Structure formats: C-alpha cells, structure tokens
Amino acid sequence: MPMFIAMLTVEFSLEGNDNLKAKRRVANSLKQKTRNAFNVAIAEAGTENSLSRLRLCLVSVSNNESHLRERMEKCALMMETVCPEPMTDSQVEIDVV
C-alpha cells in the first residue's frame, strides 16, 4: 500500500515587527496550536534572519492522499484564523513514499 507525505508551507507577513522576541512569540504560538490540533511536525524554514517574515513548514504522513490533503488544508485555514498577522502564501505538496 502506498504511503503519502504532505508538506504544507505557509508564510506570514510580520509588518511593523522590530524584534526577534515578538516574532518567536507568534511562531511558537502557531506551532503549538497546530501540533495540538493536527499532530503534525512543524518548523520555521528559511526566514530565521528576517524580522518581517515567518515561513513555517508542516509535514504529515498517511496512506490516504485525500485525507492528507484535507488535513493540510485545515491546518492552513486554522493557522490563518488564529494568527493575528496576515498569511501571504500557502502551498501544499504531496508525494508518494
């Protein structure tokens, strides 16, 4: 039976942010809420040196592609809803393992 792996990449604009502590507060809150709700792996990727952008990558594995795609879409929707900062990009990639 094939296994599918999904990666969701979301990016937020942190306009007006001028310190790393405020960025970490937003990032850690989003990561914890997403982990608790969807049991996915999540980490910041590629925006560690930027104070005005936050990119998070989420990964999940399943044997059902449609279930996996739905989970990633729900993750993105929940993150956009709970984050006070605007989401500027969201992409889902699914591969067969």
C-alpha positions in Angstrom: 0.0 0.0 0.0 1.5 3.4 -0.9 2.2 6.0 1.7 1.9 9.7 1.0 3.8 12.5 2.6 2.5 16.1 2.5 4.4 19.3 3.1 2.5 22.5 3.7 4.4 25.7 3.5 2.8 28.9 4.9 4.2 32.4 5.1 3.1 35.3 7.2 4.0 39.0 6.9 5.0 40.5 10.3 4.8 44.1 9.2 5.9 46.5 12.0 7.7 43.8 13.9 11.1 45.1 15.1 12.3 42.4 17.4 13.0 38.7 17.4 11.2 38.1 20.7 7.9 39.2 19.2 8.5 37.0 16.1 9.2 34.0 18.3 6.1 34.6 20.3 4.0 34.4 17.1 5.9 31.4 15.7 5.8 29.4 19.0 2.1 30.0 19.5 1.3 28.9 15.9 3.5 25.8 16.2 2.0 24.7 19.5 -1.6 25.2 18.4 -1.0 23.4 15.1 0.8 20.5 16.8 -2.0 20.1 19.3 -4.8 20.2 16.8 -3.4 18.2 14.0 -0.4 16.1 15.3 2.0 17.3 12.5 5.7 18.1 12.5 6.3 21.8 12.1 9.3 24.1 12.0 10.4 27.5 10.8 12.2 27.3 7.5 14.2 29.9 5.6 13.1 33.1 7.4 15.2 32.8 10.6 17.1 36.0 9.9 14.0 38.1 8.9 12.0 40.1 11.4 9.2 40.8 8.9 8.6 37.3 7.5 7.7 34.0 9.1 7.7 30.8 7.0 6.5 27.6 8.6 6.7 24.1 7.1 4.4 21.3 8.2 4.8 17.6 7.4 2.4 14.7 7.8 2.2 11.1 6.5 -0.8 9.0 5.7 -1.9 6.1 3.5 -4.8 8.1 2.2 -4.0 11.0 -0.1 -7.4 12.8 0.1 -7.3 12.6 3.9 -3.8 14.1 3.9 -4.7 16.9 1.6 -7.8 17.7 3.7 -5.7 17.8 6.8 -3.2 20.2 5.3 -5.9 22.5 4.1 -7.5 22.5 7.5 -4.1 23.3 9.1 -3.6 26.3 6.8 -7.2 27.5 7.5 -6.7 27.2 11.2 -3.3 29.0 11.1 -4.8 31.8 9.1 -7.7 32.1 11.5 -5.7 32.1 14.8 -2.7 34.2 13.7 -3.1 38.0 14.1 -0.6 38.5 11.2 -1.7 38.2 7.5 -0.9 35.0 5.7 0.8 35.8 2.4 1.3 32.4 0.9 0.2 28.8 1.4 1.3 25.8 -0.7 0.8 22.0 -0.4 3.0 19.4 -1.9 2.1 15.7 -1.8 4.5 12.9 -2.8 4.3 9.1 -2.8 6.8 7.4 -0.5 
